[in-house]
Amino acid sequence: MSKLYIVPTPIGNLEDITLRSLRVLKEVDVILAEDTRKTKILLTHFQISTRLQSYHKFNEHRIVDQIVSRIQGGETMALVSDAGTPSISDPGFLITRSCIEHDVPVECLPGATAFVPALVNSGFPTDRFCFEGFLPQKKGRTKKLKILAEESRTIVLYEAPFRLIKTLEQLAEYFSPETSISISRELTKIHEETVRGSITEVTEYFKNKDIKGEIVIIVHPGI
């Protein structure tokens, strides 16, 4: 039966892909990729020649109905993002919802996502946590920070390297400079790093660094 597979891909180390994911990527008719150039590197490494098609936040609203119709017509497709699990701070929600609305089978494979190892590495409570992904860049940012400042659960955020210091300074403002945080970057890669301490301590550490790689911030409110 034709269906849509949601396939997680490695967040860094290519060895983290599952055997099942490799089989699915080989067997489907088309792989929908956030960036075909990046996905091509992965496929070439594992000698997979499945046809690629671009599917990203800039074209998903325009082509999602077409994709669903093609699956209904008999094609089986896999959706991948540049790294990690599609739909987790990456495209994937829209096509998943559309498939479900049109009774098209959807199967999400288990696999890599950055916030899980970052959360575990933090040493903060993991029994209750909230995943917020990227904070709003402009509209709604202040409101979101005020809401999070009242949160009692461990908080998980994503951030880009060039915005890290600004975000840390804002966290110090809305929480407290002494709030405990953990920052993980370059997860599963050669230069993987996790830095723990107060917001003040961690900010000072990164102010003197050439920050690279995707960032996961874990905040322990301590409420």
QUIPE-V30171 format. One record per backbone hydrogen bond with DSSP energy under -1.0 kcal/mol. CO is the residue of the C=O (numbers start at 1). NH is the residue of the N-H. If there is no record, write none. Layout:
co=CO nh=NH
co=CO nh=NH
//
This chain:
co=3 nh=77
co=4 nh=107
co=5 nh=79
co=6 nh=109
co=9 nh=84
co=13 nh=16
co=14 nh=17
co=18 nh=22
co=19 nh=23
co=20 nh=24
co=21 nh=25
co=22 nh=26
co=23 nh=27
co=24 nh=28
co=30 nh=78
co=31 nh=53
co=32 nh=80
co=33 nh=55
co=35 nh=39
co=36 nh=40
co=37 nh=41
co=38 nh=42
co=39 nh=43
co=40 nh=44
co=41 nh=45
co=42 nh=46
co=43 nh=48
co=44 nh=47
co=51 nh=31
co=53 nh=33
co=56 nh=59
co=56 nh=60
co=59 nh=63
co=60 nh=64
co=63 nh=67
co=64 nh=68
co=65 nh=69
co=66 nh=70
co=67 nh=71
co=68 nh=72
co=69 nh=73
co=70 nh=75
co=71 nh=74
co=76 nh=29
co=76 nh=30
co=77 nh=5
co=78 nh=32
co=79 nh=7
co=80 nh=34
co=84 nh=9
co=85 nh=88
co=87 nh=89
co=91 nh=87
co=92 nh=96
co=93 nh=97
co=94 nh=98
co=95 nh=99
co=96 nh=100
co=97 nh=101
co=98 nh=102
co=99 nh=104
co=100 nh=103
co=105 nh=4
co=107 nh=6
co=114 nh=118
co=115 nh=119
co=116 nh=120
co=117 nh=121
co=118 nh=122
co=128 nh=154
co=130 nh=156
co=133 nh=158
co=138 nh=141
co=140 nh=144
co=141 nh=145
co=142 nh=146
co=143 nh=147
co=144 nh=148
co=145 nh=149
co=147 nh=150
co=148 nh=151
co=154 nh=130
co=155 nh=219
co=156 nh=132
co=157 nh=217
co=159 nh=215
co=160 nh=163
co=161 nh=164
co=163 nh=167
co=164 nh=168
co=165 nh=169
co=166 nh=170
co=167 nh=171
co=168 nh=172
co=169 nh=173
co=170 nh=174
co=171 nh=175
co=176 nh=179
co=177 nh=200
co=179 nh=199
co=180 nh=220
co=181 nh=197
co=182 nh=218
co=183 nh=195
co=184 nh=216
co=185 nh=193
co=186 nh=189
co=189 nh=192
co=193 nh=185
co=195 nh=183
co=197 nh=181
co=198 nh=202
co=199 nh=203
co=200 nh=204
co=201 nh=205
co=202 nh=206
co=203 nh=207
co=206 nh=209
co=209 nh=211
co=215 nh=159
co=216 nh=184
co=217 nh=157
co=218 nh=182
co=219 nh=155
//
